Every structure is written in structure tokens, then in C-alpha cells.
Amino acid sequence: PAQALPSIYRQPAQTFPTSIRPTCSKSSFESTDEDSSIPPWPPEAVSPDTQALNLCVASTSREGVPREDDGQPMVCMICEDRATGLHYGIITCEGCKGFFKRTVQNKRVYTCVADGNCEVTKAQRNRCQYCRFQKCVRQGMVLA
């Protein structure tokens, strides 16, 4: 029998118009009886306090690069590299988009050799996959 996927994977796909200015809001998902019987995957990557989802909608310039109201390029919410758009629910770069997708699709489980609080920046993002994936989940990335 097919096992139900954790709620992080069951969120509906969302389409956002690319012509509106950035708007962000945080909303917490309430735990339901249905969700409480489903173990998170990977167990150490999801905890009850990481279920907030940031919904951001960005304006897009003529060049296709998301921009803030002041014309500056938007930055990835994970590593602070230049963002290319809304991916899996948040504004990210292509690198973090691909990393999150591969991690979830291949069901990879990472461990941190430090204290689980490694810096995730453009220069450091490939050093600790565990902390990078944790930040993806904390920031609200979901595979719809």
C-alpha cells in the first residue's frame, strides 16, 4: 500500500502573477489529526516549529530577474545569491532550487559534523548540506 506523504510534500501548487510588487506574509500551518500520524521525512529535518511558510510574490523585470521595489535584484532566501524567482514557495537562486529538489526527490538524509548551525551563504552553501536543507525547510520551501 502507498504511504501518505508528509504535509510538506502535499501542499498545493501555487501560481503567482509575476507583475505585482513583492508582498510577504507568514502563516503557520495548524497540525491536524491526519498530519500527526504521518512521520516527517527526514525525521531530523522537520520539527513542529519549522512549519511556517513564507509566501512571497515578486515583481519581475524585463530581463526576467526578480527585483525589489527599488530596482535591486532580489536575493535568495537561503544563501543570499542572486534569486531567479519563486521556487517551491520562496524566492531562491537556481542552486538552492536544484539542491532542495534533489534532496527531496532522492530522499537524501544529511548530517552536520558541527553543531547544526553552519553558515549558509553563497560561498559556504556547499560545505554543510544538512544545515542548507534545514534552512530550506525553515524558510518554507515545500515540494508541491
TIGU-128026 format. One record per atom (N, C-alpha, C): x, y, z; residue in three letters. Coordinates in steps of 0.02 Angstrom, whole numbers, plus 50000, padded with zeros to 5 digits. Layout:
<nodes>
XYZAla ...
</nodes>
This chain:
<nodes>
500424994050000Pro 500005000050000Pro 500435006250000Pro 500215011249965Ala 500585017549962Ala 500535021250028Ala 501095023850051Gln 501105027550114Gln 500975034950099Gln 500565038050140Ala 500415045150130Ala 501045049250141Ala 501125054350101Leu 501705058750108Leu 501585063850163Leu 502125065850198Pro 502055071150248Pro 501775077450217Pro 501475081650258Ser 501145087650233Ser 501605092250195Ser 502255092050209Ile 502725096350173Ile 502715094850099Ile 502545088650079Tyr 502535086750009Tyr 501835087149979Tyr 501325088450020Arg 500635088449996Arg 500355095349987Arg 500745100549995Gln 500475107249988Gln 500285108349915Gln 499735111749902Pro 499525112849833Pro 500015117349796Pro 500075115949732Ala 500505120249690Ala 500195127149688Ala 500615132149688Gln 500365138949687Gln 500655142649628Gln 500245146249593Thr 500475150449539Thr 500375157649558Thr 500875161649547Phe 500845168649565Phe 500965172849504Phe 500595178149496Pro 500735182749440Pro 501405186049450Pro 501765187149396Thr 502435190049402Thr 502435197549395Thr 501865200549390Ser 501845207749378Ser 501665211849439Ser 501635208849498Ile 501455212649557Ile 502055213849600Ile 502025218949641Arg 502595220549684Arg 502655215549741Arg 503255214849772Pro 503345209949824Pro 502855210849882Pro 502565205349902Thr 502155205249963Thr 502335198849999Thr 502455199350063Cys 502645193450101Cys 502215193050163Cys 502045186950181Ser 501695185850244Ser 501885179050270Ser 501855178350336Lys 502005172050367Lys 501345169050391Lys 501275162650379Ser 500695159250406Ser 500915152550433Ser 500655150550488Ser 500825144050518Ser 500295139050500Ser 500515133150485Phe 500055127850471Phe 499865124450536Phe 499215123550547Glu 498975120150607Glu 499055112750596Glu 499265109150646Ser 499325101950642Ser 498635098850646Ser 498505094150602Thr 497865090650603Thr 497965083550626Thr 497425080150643Asp 497475073250663Asp 497785069050607Asp 497605070650545Glu 497875067150488Glu 498635067950484Glu 498885074050494Asp 499595075450490Asp 499975072350548Asp 499675071850607Ser 500035069450665Ser 500215062050659Ser 499865058250617Ser 500015051150610Ser 500545049850556Ser 500755055050521Ile 501235054350468Ile 501915056550493Ile 502405052050493Pro 503075054050517Pro 503405058650466Pro 503745063850489Pro 504095068350442Pro 504685064850410Pro 504845066950349Trp 505445064450316Trp 505895070150298Trp 506555069750306Pro 506865065150354Pro 506715067550424Pro 506675062950472Pro 506455064850539Pro 506825070650570Pro 507485070950561Glu 507865076250592Glu 507825082850555Glu 507515082850496Ala 507475089050456Ala 506845093050468Ala 506335089950497Val 505705093450506Val 505505092950579Val 505365098550609Ser 505125098650677Ser 504515103150680Ser 504105102550732Pro 503485106450734Pro 503575113950726Pro 504145116650748Asp 504235123850743Asp 504485126150674Asp 504575121550627Thr 504825123450561Thr 504275123150508Thr 503645123550528Gln 503115122850480Gln 502825129450457Gln 503155135050472Ala 502925141550448Ala 503115142050374Ala 502685144950336Leu 502815145650264Leu 502815153050246Leu 503355155250214Asn 503395162150190Asn 503145162250119Asn 502625166050106Leu 502365166650038Leu 502575173450011Leu 503005173449962Cys 503255179649934Cys 503095179749859Cys 502865185349838Val 502725186349767Val 503165192149745Val 503525191249691Ala 504005196449670Ala 503825199249602Ala 504015205449593Ser 503955208349527Ser 504525205749484Ser 504435205649420Thr 504945203149375Thr 505125208649326Thr 505775209749317Ser 505995214849270Ser 505925212249199Ser 506065216549151Arg 506035214449081Arg 506545209049066Arg 507095209049103Glu 507615203949092Glu 507415197349125Glu 506875197149162Gly 506655191049194Gly 506955189849263Gly 507335194549289Val 507645193849355Val 507195197149406Val 506985193449458Pro 506565196449509Pro 506905202449541Pro 506525207849552Arg 506815213949580Arg 506375216649636Arg 506705219849684Glu 506355223349737Glu 506055229749708Glu 505655233349748Asp 505355239549726Asp 505885244749705Asp 506475244649737Asp 506985249549721Asp 507415247649661Asp 507245242349625Gly 507605240349566Gly 508195235849578Gly 508365234449640Gln 508915230049656Gln 508705222749645Gln 509165218549620Pro 509005211449612Pro 508815208249679Pro 508335203649677Met 508145200249739Met 508665194949755Met 508715193349819Val 509205188449841Val 508865182049865Val 509225176549858Cys 508985170049880Cys 508885170149956Cys 508315167549978Met 508165167350050Met 508565162050086Met 508935157950050Ile 509345152650080Ile 510075154850085Ile 510375156550028Cys 511095157850027Cys 511285165150010Cys 510795169249995Glu 510905176349979Glu 511245177449911Glu 511255172449868Asp 511475173249799Asp 510925176949762Asp 511035178749699Arg 510515182049660Arg 509935177249647Arg 509335179149664Ala 508755174849655Ala 508515175049583Ala 508235169449561Thr 507965169049493Thr 507205168749493Thr 506895168249551Gly 506165168049553Gly 505895164349613Gly 505255162949609Leu 504895159449662Leu 504935151949648Leu 505275148349693His 505375141149684His 505155137549747His 504705132849741Tyr 504465128849798Tyr 504225133149855Tyr 503935138849839Gly 503605143049889Gly 503985149049912Gly 504635149549897Ile 505025155349919Ile 505485157749863Ile 505755163749871Ile 506215166649822Ile 506905163349832Ile 507155160049779Thr 507805156749784Thr 508205157549720Thr 508845155649725Cys 509285155249667Cys 509185148349635Cys 509475147449576Glu 509435140949542Glu 509785135449581Glu 510345137149614Gly 510715132049652Gly 510305129149710Gly 509985133449748Cys 509595131149805Cys 508965127649782Cys 508675129949727Lys 508095126549698Lys 508265119349680Lys 508825118449645Gly 509035111749625Gly 509235107349684Gly 509585110349732Phe 509785106649791Phe 509175103949829Phe 508675108249840Phe 508075106149876Phe 507715100649837Phe 507645101449772Lys 507295096549731Lys 507645089749734Lys 508305089649725Arg 508675083349727Arg 508645080049795Arg 508695084049848Thr 508675081349915Thr 508015077849928Thr 507465081049910Val 506805078149923Val 506665072249876Val 506795073049812Gln 506645067649764Gln 507065061449777Gln 507685062249796Asn 508115056549809Asn 508105054349882Asn 507685057549922Lys 507605056049994Lys 508265055750031Lys 508675060650018Arg 509335060950049Arg 509275063150122Arg 509685060150164Val 509705062050235Val 510425064050249Val 510505070150273Tyr 511175072850286Tyr 511295073350361Tyr 511935073750379Thr 512115075050448Thr 512615080850450Thr 512595084550504Cys 513055090150513Cys 513625087850558Cys 514245089150538Val 514815087150578Val 514965092350632Val 514635098050628Ala 514725103350679Ala 514135103150727Ala 513885109050745Asp 513355109550795Asp 512665110450764Asp 512595109650698Gly 511945110450666Gly 511755117650653Gly 512245122150657Asn 512115129250648Asn 512625132350601Asn 512785128850547Cys 513295131250500Cys 513025137150459Cys 513485141450439Glu 513315147150397Glu 513135144750327Glu 512575147250301Val 512365145450233Val 512365151850192Val 512905152950155Thr 512975158750111Thr 513175156150042Thr 513205160649995Lys 513405158649927Lys 514085155149929Lys 514555157849967Ala 515225155049970Ala 515255148650011Ala 514815147950061Gln 514845142250107Gln 514305136950095Gln 513845138050050Arg 513245133850045Arg 513385126550031Arg 513935124949999Asn 514085117949983Asn 514465114250037Asn 514625117550091Arg 515025114450144Arg 514625110050191Arg 513995111950205Cys 513585107850250Cys 512885107150221Cys 512765101350191Gln 512115100050160Gln 511555099650211Gln 511715097050270Tyr 511205096450323Tyr 510935103450341Tyr 511385108050356Cys 511165114750376Cys 510825118450318Cys 511055117250258Arg 510725120350200Arg 510015117850192Arg 509915111250198Phe 509235108550192Phe 508795110950250Phe 509075111150310Gln 508695113650367Gln 508465120750354Gln 508895124950326Lys 508705131850312Lys 508165132150259Lys 508195127750209Cys 507675127350158Cys 506995126050191Cys 506975121250236Val 506355119350270Val 506115125050315Val 506585127950354Arg 506405133450399Arg 506125139450361Arg 506405140850303Gln 506185146650264Gln 505515145250229Gln 505305139050227Gly 504645137450200Gly 504625133950132Gly 505175131050110Met 505165127550046Met 504735121250052Met 504295120250004Val 503875114250002Val 503865111549931Val 503865104949925Leu 503825101849859Leu 503095100249847Leu 502785103949803Ala 502065103149791Ala 501925097849740Ala 
</nodes>
